[in-house]
Amino acid sequence: MSPRLTLLTAGRVLRQVRHDPRTLALLVVVPCVLMGLLAWIYADTPVFDTIGAPLLGLFPFLVMFLVTSITTLRERQSGTLERLLSLPLGKSDLVAGYAVAFGALAAVQALLAGAFALYVVDLNVAGPAWLLLVVAVVDAVLGTALGLFLSAFAATEFQAVQFLPAFVLPQFLLCGLLVPRDRLPRALELASDVMPLSYAVDAMRTITTDAGATADVLRDMGVVLLFAVALIAAGSATLRRRTA
C-alpha cells in the first residue's frame, strides 16, 4: 500500500464531497438537529442526560454509514472505480483512501455534533467532555467502515439503504440503549456481545454515569476500533470494480 496513492485518493473524495451540498448538509446539520430535537422533547427532565450521550454516538454512526455506502456505490456505478483500478492503484490504496477521507468527515461531524450537544443544548455527563467527543468520532468511523464493507454487496442505492434495517437496526435494538444488555434473553445477550455498536453505547453510557471509568471507556473504544479495522480490511478484500 502506498501512502501517496492513499492520500491522493482521499483528496479526490473530499473534493467531490465538497461540491455536494446535500451530503454536506446530511453530515453537518442532521446530527445537530436530531440532538436539538431530542433535548427539546425531554426539556426539564433527566431523560436527555441519560440517553443523550449514547445517541450522540448513534447518530454519527448512522449518517456516516449511509453517506459512505451510497457514495462508494455511486463511484462503482459511474465506472470511476474501474478506471481507477486500471491505474497503478491497488484495492488497499483505494479503500484506505476512502477510509481516510470519510474518517476525516466523520471526525468533523462527530466533533460538531458533540460540541452542539455539550455547549448548546447542555448535555451533562459525569466523565470528561473530551472523552465523549473522542468516542463520538470513533463511532462515526465505525459507521464509515461498515458502509465501506457493505457497499460491495449493493447493486443500487436502494439496496444500500436496505442494509440499514438489515445490519444496523438489530444493533440498535440489542446495543443496550432500550434495555440493558444484561437483562436481555441469554441468546440475545450473546448476540449483542459480537455487535460493535454495543461497545460504543457502553462507552457512552459509562461516560454519562462514571467520572472515573476512563480505562473502561478506552477498552470499549479499542473493541470498536478493532471492528472498524476488520471491516475496512474486509471491504478491501470484497471491493468490486463495477456493479454487476
BELHUMO-V724972 format. One record per pair of residues at least 4 apart in sequence whose ideal C-beta (glycine too) atoms are under 6 Angstrom apart, sorted by sequence separation. I is the first residue (numbers start at 0). J is the second residue. D is the distance in whole Angstrom. If there is no record, write none. Layout:
BEGIN
I_J_D, I_J_D
END
This chain:
BEGIN
23_27_6, 24_28_5, 25_29_5, 28_32_6, 47_51_5, 50_54_6, 54_58_6, 59_63_6, 63_67_6, 66_70_6, 78_82_6, 88_92_5, 91_95_6, 97_101_6, 98_102_6, 109_113_6, 114_118_6, 115_119_5, 116_120_6, 126_130_6, 154_158_6, 162_166_5, 163_167_5, 164_168_4, 170_174_6, 175_179_6, 178_182_6, 183_187_4, 205_209_5, 41_46_4, 74_79_4, 75_80_5, 83_88_5, 88_93_6, 117_122_5, 153_158_4, 175_180_4, 183_188_4, 16_22_6, 41_47_4, 74_80_5, 116_122_4, 153_159_4, 191_197_5, 124_131_6, 205_212_5, 180_188_6, 38_47_5, 205_215_5, 206_216_6, 117_128_5, 180_191_5, 205_216_5, 149_162_5, 173_187_6, 202_216_5, 202_219_4, 173_191_4, 201_219_5, 202_220_6, 113_132_4, 198_219_4, 110_132_6, 113_135_5, 174_196_4, 174_197_5, 170_194_5, 176_200_6, 198_222_4, 199_223_5, 33_58_5, 175_200_5, 198_223_5, 109_135_4, 170_196_4, 174_200_4, 109_136_4, 30_58_4, 195_223_5, 30_59_6, 106_136_5, 109_139_4, 108_139_6, 195_226_4, 29_62_6, 67_101_5, 105_139_3, 105_140_5, 25_62_6, 102_140_5, 105_143_5, 102_143_6, 63_105_5, 101_143_4, 22_66_6, 59_108_5, 59_109_5, 97_147_6, 59_112_6, 141_195_6, 55_116_5, 138_199_5, 134_202_5, 134_203_6, 51_122_5, 52_124_6, 48_123_5, 131_206_5, 59_135_6, 63_139_5, 67_143_5, 130_206_6, 26_104_6, 60_138_5, 64_142_4, 68_146_4, 72_150_5, 56_135_6, 59_138_6, 63_142_4, 67_146_3, 71_150_4, 55_135_5, 59_139_4, 63_143_5, 67_147_6, 126_206_4, 31_112_6, 34_115_6, 60_141_6, 64_145_5, 68_149_6, 72_153_5, 26_108_5, 30_112_4, 34_116_5, 38_120_4, 56_138_4, 60_142_4, 64_146_4, 68_150_4, 124_206_5, 141_223_5, 148_230_4, 124_207_5, 125_208_6, 137_220_5, 144_227_4, 4_88_6, 31_115_4, 125_209_6, 126_210_5, 8_93_6, 35_120_6, 125_210_4, 145_230_6, 148_233_5, 130_216_6, 134_220_6, 137_223_5, 141_227_5, 144_230_4, 148_234_4, 151_237_4, 5_92_5, 9_96_4, 13_100_5, 69_156_5, 72_159_5, 140_227_5, 144_231_5, 147_234_4, 151_238_6, 4_92_4, 8_96_2, 12_100_4, 151_239_6, 154_242_5, 5_95_4, 9_99_4, 69_159_5, 0_91_4, 1_92_6, 5_96_5, 9_100_4, 68_159_5, 0_92_6, 53_176_5, 98_231_5, 94_234_5, 94_235_4, 56_199_5, 91_235_5, 90_235_5, 53_200_5, 56_203_5, 90_238_5, 53_203_4, 52_203_4, 53_204_6, 52_206_6, 52_207_4, 84_240_5, 81_240_4, 80_240_6, 81_241_5, 75_241_6, 76_242_5, 75_242_5
END
